[in-house]
Amino acid sequence: MKDLITYLKWKPTWIGILIFSVLYFILVQAYVYPMLTFDFSVIMKRETWIHLIFINAGITIFNFFWFWRPNKEKFQKKKPQENS
């Protein structure tokens, strides 16, 4: 649990979530295929936000177990060594 909290405090995690959210909203929810236009009125629909929350939670947990946890030593900042 401590590793997950550390992962959620990591800034690139939230940057990835925000970028995915914007792209998901624009390319999946707002794009209307036959008309080749964007319908931004879907922002008012509750289903759009529920889908986005569940998809983001799933992707965040997947990224934690698949990418970050096995490589957490590579992603953490290293403390400078003191010369004695």
C-alpha positions in Angstrom: 0.0 0.0 0.0 2.9 2.3 0.8 4.3 1.8 -2.8 0.9 2.7 -4.3 0.7 5.9 -2.3 4.2 6.8 -3.4 3.2 6.1 -7.0 0.2 8.3 -6.7 2.4 11.2 -5.3 4.7 10.9 -8.3 4.1 13.8 -10.7 4.3 11.8 -14.0 1.4 9.6 -12.8 -1.0 12.6 -12.8 0.4 14.1 -16.0 -0.4 10.8 -17.7 -3.9 10.6 -16.2 -4.6 14.2 -17.4 -3.3 13.6 -20.9 -5.2 10.3 -21.2 -8.4 12.0 -19.9 -8.2 14.8 -22.5 -7.5 12.4 -25.4 -10.2 10.0 -24.3 -12.7 12.8 -24.0 -11.9 14.3 -27.4 -11.3 11.2 -29.5 -13.7 8.7 -27.9 -16.6 10.6 -26.4 -16.8 13.9 -28.4 -15.9 12.7 -31.9 -18.9 11.9 -34.1 -17.8 9.6 -36.9 -20.4 9.9 -39.7 -20.4 13.7 -39.5 -16.6 14.0 -38.9 -17.2 16.6 -36.2 -16.9 17.0 -32.5 -19.9 17.2 -30.1 -18.7 18.7 -26.9 -22.2 18.5 -25.2 -21.2 15.1 -23.9 -19.3 16.9 -21.1 -22.7 17.3 -19.4 -23.5 13.6 -19.4 -22.9 11.7 -16.2 -22.0 8.5 -18.1 -19.0 10.2 -19.7 -17.5 11.0 -16.3 -18.3 7.6 -14.9 -16.6 5.9 -17.9 -13.6 8.2 -17.5 -13.2 7.5 -13.8 -13.3 3.7 -14.2 -11.0 3.6 -17.2 -8.5 5.9 -15.5 -8.5 3.9 -12.3 -8.0 0.7 -14.2 -5.1 2.1 -16.3 -3.5 3.6 -13.2 -3.5 0.3 -11.3 -2.3 -1.5 -14.4 0.6 0.9 -14.9 1.5 0.6 -11.2 1.9 -3.2 -11.3 3.2 -3.5 -14.9 5.7 -0.6 -15.2 6.4 1.2 -11.9 6.6 -1.5 -9.3 9.3 -3.7 -10.9 11.3 -0.6 -11.8 10.7 1.7 -8.9 14.5 2.0 -8.1 15.1 3.5 -11.5 12.3 6.1 -11.1 13.2 7.4 -7.7 15.5 10.3 -7.1 18.9 9.3 -5.8 20.4 11.1 -2.9 23.9 12.6 -3.6 26.7 10.8 -1.9 28.6 12.7 0.7 32.4 12.8 0.5 34.0 12.0 3.8 
